[in-house]
Amino acid sequence: MSAKLEWEPAAKERLERVPFFVRPFVRIRAERAARERGLTRVTSALLDELKRAEHPGR
């Protein structure tokens, strides 16, 4: 199992605003995307990128 990634404070705050029932899926997706990009932390910019990819036009 991979080590848990660090979350930028602003990104962590955004995650806390995600509905509790989808929060685990958002966390997994964000951490997977960060690892794929060779990042050591999840950032707000990464969350923005993932949101745009999942919900074009929002």
LINNORQUI-V198688 format. One record per helix or strand of 2 or more residues. SS is the DSSP state (h for helix, s for strand). FROM is the first residue (numbers start at 1). LEN is the number of residues. If there is no record, write none. Layout:
ss/from/len
SS/FROM/LEN
SS/FROM/LEN
This chain:
ss/from/len
s/6/2
h/9/9
h/20/17
s/41/2
h/44/11
